[in-house]
Amino acid sequence: MPRLTSASRRRLIATLPITALLAGSLLATSLPAAAAAADPIDGAHTSGDPMFPNIGNGGYDALDYVVSLSWSPTGVANGLITGDITTATTTMTARALSPLRTFSLDFEGMSVDAVVVNGVPATWTREIDEATEKFKLIVTPSTPVDGDFIVAITYHGTPVVHVDSDGAFEGWNGTNDGAILLGQPIGTMAGFPHNNTPSDKATYTISVDAPSVLANVAGVQGNAAVASNGELKSKTVSGDRTTWVWRQDNPMASELAVIAIGRFDVIEGSITLTDGRTIPSWSFMDTGLSDANKTTIRNRVAQLETITRNLESMYGPYPGNSTGVIVDTVPSGVNYALETQDRSFFPSANSVNGNTLIHELVHQWYGNNVAPTTWTDIWIGEGMATWGPTHYNSAAGFGGGTSTEQSYFTSWNNKAASSSDWNIPPGAQTASDELYGYQTYTRSAQFWEALKISIGDDAFFALIKEWQTRFAGQSRTSADLKALAEELSGRDITALWNDWILEPGKPAWPDKLSLSLTTGVPATEPLDTGDSVTYYLSATNTGRVALASSVVTVDLSEVLSRTTSFTPPPSMVLDGTTLTWTVPAGTPPGTVAGIAFSIDIAADAPSGAFSATARVASLGGTCVTCVADLSVMEKVAPTTPPTITGTAAIGETLTATSEGWPAGTTLSYSWAIDGEPVISSARAAAPDARFVVPAGALGKRITVTVTGTLDGFRAGSVTSAATEAVAPAVTSGGGATAPGGAGPSTGQLGQTGAELPVGGAIVGVLLLLLGGAVIARRRRHHVDAA
């Protein structure tokens, strides 16, 4: 179930001697004693667990345990076999996090014979206070330990039963034909000395020497076996005794260790996992069980591969290197099944036949592979191991049953707010006698479902798998779980977390809704300037309770850039480009709440597609259609700008050429002089591509704007580059003429219209008079002729 791993272990920083090279000589420079190395300290006698303040130890990180013991039966008492551990040695390899002059382990019962640290005898004392569950073996090595060290403890005696504060039995218990060691939450310290906290995982070798044949309380003999964790490495027979050696290479919290000695039928086999890996399976069932019970157990063992592979699809690769079950007949004080690592324990055939098997297999991921750091966080694993079988058997899982949402809503709804079961929040509990209560199992399973509703299926199933992938082999806190849920979902779950995990009282069942954002305009029909568009927001309550606090936002950043102005409805709030709508509280399950808002497309709206995007800003929302795509008509445009040909001079005709328009485009032309459009009275050869330069354009520049129109497009206009400044009119001989059409210009005439010179004026008058006399003579001649 619980624990922290090697990934979380701190590394010792060594202080190196300082040397200095002076005057060609290498001289050792000694540091003051206080600076050269940290002064050795006493390792803490607690791990700081709020549930068990005197359990666990500090100052070192346990890396590996080798537990070797010899067990023999001694008789029968109270219908159970009694026995002694005649000799035992536990060797712990650990790493001191700073120099330690003393350190402690947890060890309850039996007698300590010797303690050796790094091959040298050490002194030791025992500090015991049963009332406060303090069972300390305090070791003083001959020299302080620093970095990696090895301590070997030799002991013997009659092992004891550890009775939990809730009355359940742990530690060593006699059975009807042998003995069994179980340890959750803290009873493993009655089996061997160790750091008894889920935050300090280690690897294990467990070697047990026991009789090859055992008799039950009625004297019926049978072949004996020893079951434990991990993989069976050897089974060595010596006379009438057999030594069984099990190796657990995956980090394991000590409370997940098991040693079962008795008459067992052993079921050996293997299973193939989803990734193709084949692992061994060892299962042990009490020889004294009925044939019907044995058939039940064999049938369930045959289903281990299917169940495990199905669970892999939910949680990721199976974390162990072997599998199996242990079914043993135990005293009534052991009234529970337990997720002992790789090989879960069951007190009866009935317990292995139901959902409890799935529960304990889920624990191989939740509680074993990733363990809690303190017992307060037991709810993470127990809640998931309760939720898991419900999902497994649902239509959404691998069965056809009721959905997890309906199942856990019903259990939540049927428990009155006044019930004392709501008084203990899962993540803030401190009373060890209530550790296995409603808050740890049912409320925590309800929370997992509430979280699924709140962040959505995709993020939820990604979370429960990533928790295993990212923290495999480690012990992690509930704060780590919250952070990962927020990372993967992109949601702040603080309010939900506090309500369900940290605060007493009945938590609120979460809102659940589906959101839709639509318009009355098909995305395939582009909008024109001036068009009006109405958006429709609808929120359907798909949950089990009336909506309480759901909030919807709409990103209008692309929309507002295409409107002239926008005023939101009174029940919506616009902040920058984000439009917010609070869904009416009290919207019943199965009903729809809605709201609409409209926009007008601006005359200068950019062409092309644009979107409005809605989302449920509060927890519990999913989108049916949350992106409304529209588009503004594209403007028809040429591939090249228009050009003007011709002479930019008064009276000359200019011609506009505009190419590269799409086929079928109708073009119109608008001429301008220095940017001022030419009115209809302006001289033009035609109201189209040709333009006669008027006298008023002298010295100015002319442009043409070509406008194209084409069905399905907005009209597009493109303006040419300006001409050179307009020159005076050009005569047939190539000279410029005055604006009134007079003879060739000299000096500045063609440009300014100044008076003719005096000589030129006199010649002009004489020519006019002579011409007049000829005309008069002709007229008279014609009169006379008449």
C-alpha positions, 0 to 999 in steps of 0.5 A, a space after each residue: 500500500 504505502 511508501 516512498 522510494 529510491 527516487 525520493 532518497 536524498 544523496 549524501 554530499 561528501 566533504 572533500 579535504 582541501 589541498 593547496 599547492 604552495 611554493 612548489 610543495 603540496 601542503 595539506 590544509 586542515 579545516 576546523 573540525 566543525 567544518 571538515 565534517 558534520 558532527 554525528 547525530 542521533 537518528 530520529 525515533 519516528 518517521 513523523 506519521 500523524 497516525 502512528 507518531 512512534 512508528 518509523 525512524 529517521 536519519 537513514 534510508 533502508 535499501 535492502 533487507 535479508 530476513 533469515 529465520 528458522 521456525 518450528 511448531 511447539 504445540 496447540 493452544 486455543 485451537 491454533 498451532 503455536 511455534 517458535 523462531 529458534 534463530 533468525 537474522 535480519 540484515 539491513 543495508 541502509 544509507 545514512 543521510 548524515 553521520 549517525 552516532 545512533 539509529 533505531 529500528 522498530 521491533 516488537 517481541 522476541 529477544 535480541 541476541 546480537 547487533 553487528 554494524 559493518 562487521 563490528 559488534 555494536 551496543 543496543 537497547 530496547 525502548 518499549 511502551 506498549 500503550 503508545 505503540 513504541 517498540 524501538 531497538 536503538 543501536 549504537 555502532 562502535 563508530 558513527 555510520 556515514 553513507 552506506 552501512 550494514 546492520 545485522 540483528 540476530 534474535 530468537 523467541 516466541 513471536 507475538 501477535 500485534 493487536 491493532 487499536 481497532 482490534 484486528 490481529 497482525 504480526 505473527 499469528 498461529 493458524 490451524 497448521 502453522 503460522 502467518 506473518 501479516 503487517 498492515 498497518 504496523 504489525 510487521 515489526 513483530 516479525 523482524 526489525 526494520 524501519 516500519 514506515 510506508 515511506 521507506 521502501 526496500 528490496 527483500 530476500 526472505 529465507 524461511 527454514 521450516 519442517 517439510 511436513 506439518 500436522 494440523 491441530 487434529 494431528 493430520 499431517 501434510 506437505 508443508 510450504 512457505 509462501 512469501 513475496 516476489 519470486 521463489 529462488 530456491 527450495 532446499 531440503 535438508 533432512 526433515 526440513 526445507 528452506 524456502 528462499 523468496 526474493 522481492 526485487 521491486 521496492 516494497 513497503 514493509 507492511 506488504 510483506 507476508 510469510 505463510 507457513 503451513 500445509 498448502 496445495 501449491 498451484 504453479 503456472 504463469 500468466 502472459 501480460 499485455 506487453 507479451 511478458 510472461 511472469 510466474 504464478 505461485 498460489 497457495 491454498 490451505 490443504 485442509 479446505 474442502 474440495 469445493 473451496 479448492 475448486 473455487 480457488 483454482 477457478 479464480 487463479 485461472 482468471 488471474 491473467 484475464 483480470 490482470 490484463 484488463 487492469 493493465 488497460 486501466 492502470 498501465 503495465 503490471 508492476 510485479 514480476 510474479 503473481 498468485 494468491 495465498 488462501 489460509 485458514 486463520 484465526 477470527 482476529 485476522 478478519 481481512 484480506 490484504 494486498 501483500 505484494 505480488 501475492 495477496 492474502 485471503 482468509 477464505 475461499 469466499 473472499 477470493 471468489 468475489 470482488 475482493 480479488 479484483 480489489 487486492 489486484 488493483 492494490 498491486 498498482 495503488 498502494 503497492 507500486 505507488 505507496 503513501 508516505 504516511 498512513 493518513 494517505 491510505 485513502 488513495 489506494 483504498 479508495 481506488 481499490 474500491 472504485 476499481 472493481 465497481 468500474 471493472 464490472 460496469 458496462 464501461 469496464 468489463 461487465 454490464 453493470 451499473 455505471 460507476 457514476 450511478 453506483 457512487 451517486 446512489 451511495 452518496 445520496 443514500 447517506 444522510 448529511 447527519 451521518 457520523 460517517 461524514 465526520 472524518 475527512 480522508 486526508 485529515 484523519 489521525 485516529 488509528 482505530 478508525 483507519 479502516 472506516 467509511 472515509 477510507 473506502 467508500 467516501 474515497 471511492 466516491 471522491 475518485 468518481 467525483 474527480 472523474 466527473 469534474 475533470 472528464 473521462 479523458 483526463 481522469 483515465 490519463 491521471 490514474 495511469 500516469 500516477 503509476 508511470 511517473 511514480 513507479 516504485 515510490 511513495 508519494 503524498 496526496 499533494 502529489 496526486 492533486 498536483 498531477 490531477 491539475 497538471 493533466 486536466 488543466 483545472 484547479 481542483 482545490 475546492 473539490 479537493 478540500 470539500 471531499 478530502 480535507 473537510 469534515 461533513 458531507 461533500 457536494 456531488 459535483 455539477 455535470 453538464 454538456 455545452 454547445 455553442 452554435 449559430 444559425 449560419 452554416 459555416 459553408 455560407 460566408 457572411 457579407 459586411 453588415 450581416 447580423 449573426 446570433 450565437 446560441 449557448 446551451 448547457 444541458 445538465 447531464 448530472 445527478 443533481 441540480 446545477 449549483 455553480 457552473 460557469 461558461 466562458 466564450 473567447 470572442 477575440 476573433 469575433 470582436 475583430 470583425 464587429 463594429 461594436 458589441 454589447 453583451 446581454 444583461 446576464 453576461 459579462 464581457 471582460 476584454 475579449 472573454 464573455 462569461 455566463 453563469 448557468 442559472 443555479 438550480 437547473 434540474 438534471 436532464 434540462 437545458 439552460 440557454 442564452 443568445 447574443 448577436 454581432 454585426 459584421 463590420 464593413 472593414 472586417 477582414 476576410 476569411 474564417 473566424 471562430 468563437 470558442 466556449 468552455 466550461 470554466 468550472 469543473 464538471 463540463 464537457 463540450 458537444 460543440 464548443 467551437 462555432 466557425 464562421 467566415 467573412 466573404 473573401 474579397 475578389 482581387 487580381 494577382 497584380 495591381 492595375 497600371 495606367 498607360 498613355 501620356 499624363 498631359 492635358 487632353 491626352 487619353 489615359 488607359 487603365 489595364 487590370 489583369 489577374 482577376 478571377 474569371 467572370 469578374 466584372 470590373 468598374 473604374 474610378 479615376 482620381 486626381 491627387 486622390 480626389 475622385 473625378 466627378 461625372 462632369 469630368 471629361 472622359 472618353 468613356 466611363 470605363 478604362 479610358 480617361 481624358 486628362 482635364 485642364 484642371 489636372 495640370 501639375 497633379 497626379 492621376 490614379 485609377 481604382 479598379 473594383 471587381 465584383 463576382 458572385 460569392 465574393 465581396 467586391 474588391 478594389 485595387 488602386 494603381 500607382 500614380 502617374 507623373 505630374 500632368 503636363 500641359 497639352 501637346 500640339 501636333 508638332 510636339 510642342 505644348 499649347 496653352 490651355 485655350 488651344 493657342 499656338 506653340 508655347 514659348 517660355 512658360 506659356 504652356 505652363 502658366 497662361 501669361 500674356 503674349 509678347 508685344 511684337 507677337 501681338 501686333 502681327 496677330 492683329 494685322 493678320 486678323 484685319 487682313 483676314 477680315 477684309 478678304 472675308 468681307 470682299 467675298 461676302 459682297 461678291 456673293 451678294 452681288 452674284 446673287 
